[in-house]
Amino acid sequence: MYAALAGSGVAIVPFSSASVLADLEVGIVWWGAVEALTVVVVFLHGWSANAQFGLIGAYRYVAIGLPVMLISMFMLIAAALPAESLALPQIVESQRGLWNVIRQPLGLPLFLLLGLSLSFRGPFNYADSADIAGGTAAEVSGAPRLVWEFARLAMLTAVAAMAASVFLGGYLGPWLPGPAWLVLKTATLLLVLVCLTEQLARISPSRMMTLIWTTLLPLSFLHLVWAGVLAL
Amino acid sequence: MAVTILGRLAARAPVPVFVAMGRDGAPAIEHLLKSGDIDFTATPRHANILLVAGRTRESDQPYLDRLHDQMPHPRATFWWGDAHSDDIDEARRSASADDPVAPLRALYRKLIGGSYASETHRLSDEPPAPWRGRGDHGQGGEGMMGGVPYGRMMPMPPTPDIRDGLALDVYRTQVGPFMPYWPAGLILEVTFQGDVIQSAEVVQPPYPPRDIDREPFDRLLHEQTPLAQIERTRATHHLACIARVLSLVELPTLSRRAQIVAARIRANETVAIGPLRKAAARAGLMAAIKPGLGRIDDDLACELGGPVRRAAGHVLDSRNDDPTYTRLGFTPVTQKQSDCQARVAQWFDEAEQALALASAAPHILIAQGQLAEPPWALRAPPLDYRVTELLPGLEWSEALLVLNSFDSAALCRMAPLETP
């Protein structure tokens, strides 16, 4: 289910101006559904283990995942404003003159937090961390664990591909074909995400909640207002 | 064909090992990380080999059996240390002085290849909370959990909690004695609400400092011992403590690096701690630990002694009165806050100072019978104050940071067996 969500997230990312697996008018809403269902899936993964550490991982994931999801939606709506569309191909096309990472500089960094949160890595690893003996994955082994770890990586890739399209112009770029640009930008963002995973310490869940609700969420709302004013 | 190739690839992967640290004769487990051939797993479900390092308490055997039975097939147990019985076959044991990486790799290859039979269950295949039948009103019906005394025990018994009175959000469980980043041997009975600890009681006390760390300090009682060896052991001990804290703030790469540095110092290699400390600072180690977390009062810090006392700002170190150390210009390093941050900073400072002393005096011997300041708290009778008093109200991750900010000798004094 988690891997399927990652796959359905990638499906709306356009590889070129003419090719996208699922050309949805409401691509951003679709991605929002992917984020929301990921929170449910990870919670169920921890809860279904019927063990204390899996349950703690599940609790912690929901507590952090929900507000991070709100930040991400503010970022995506802000990116959709210049395109006047919720469809991802239109959002990419709206960046022909100027990428959103320049137009809305806060968008990409805040969206990358979502990448760490959705795949629970590094400073956002509250679900499957070592302090809770592997958390939601503490009770799985063998093939189910392989699929779970694959899904985490797939979700990380999906977030990177989504961020590359929404903030770095997706397939847009000179000399190389569109898909090559998308792969390059996605790989670069993956590298950034992996570096963040290794280089940043994790604070306690309650301090992270405070940081998100009192600082990052208001910041993301201001970002949305700013993007709205620019789009007028 | 494909299965054969996958099997061969799997056999070449790092050996997934779950470590159960023992009490007597526990070897330097961090040594295994040097080769990169061993993968320490966070849970037995992710391991194929249960590595028992040293000898455990007899009362811990049921816990060891439960860990064993949680491992997926194919699985095996490997004993590393001198205190194990000789009836274990050669393929599954190693002396503490030997490097067990090659035997572990060989055992894993045989397990994956099928030439070594997977171990069977040690415990009988019964549910830990068996179904108790149907109640007068149909409660505890077939397939249901819950219901007291009927049905199965729920993971969240309906007990009022201390924060908001929610009845379903509280559960009680035992944690320990074998878990990564958990004081070896310690078993706590913990009552949770979500991931917040409501109460904790000591079921079994933690193990004292490892023999391998104690060895030069014990030897000093009977014979001359090189100062460099004493100080290197101090640095190694502190780095092992720092490595646990780094793991707890989700910096596994730096944690591994700290353990490898510790293993290299133990092997008498010349290594600097500065780069590790800078990398930890850049990653936000101190910012990740809440200021004031795990703060203890002055009286308790003085009772505990050692680095804990110096982290509270007390300049008390027996090396200060030792002419050998005085000639080297030794001055004790201290912190002020007496919290987790201060204790971690104290470990870093003392480890760096220890290596500086070792390199400044590579051949100086300390006379036998001299009292050397050990790298841990004073080993004295248990204190009235219980470490469990520090835990209620803390989130699980914070509680682990608090526990791991004390050395094992301090925990032994603060977490003795509760007397009825």
Interface residues (C-beta under 8 A of the other chain):
Chain A: N50 A51 Q52 F53 L55 I56 Y59 R60 G122 P123 N125 S129 A130 D131 I132 A133 G134 A137 A138 E139 V140 S141 G142 R145 E198 Q199 L200 A201 R202 I203 S204 P205 S206 R207
Chain B: T41 A42 T43 R45 H46 M71 P72 P155 Y171 T173 V175 M179 P180 Y181 F192 G194 D195 S247 L248 V249 E250 L251 P252 T253 R282 A283 G284 L285 A287 A288 K290 E395 W396 S397 E398 L400
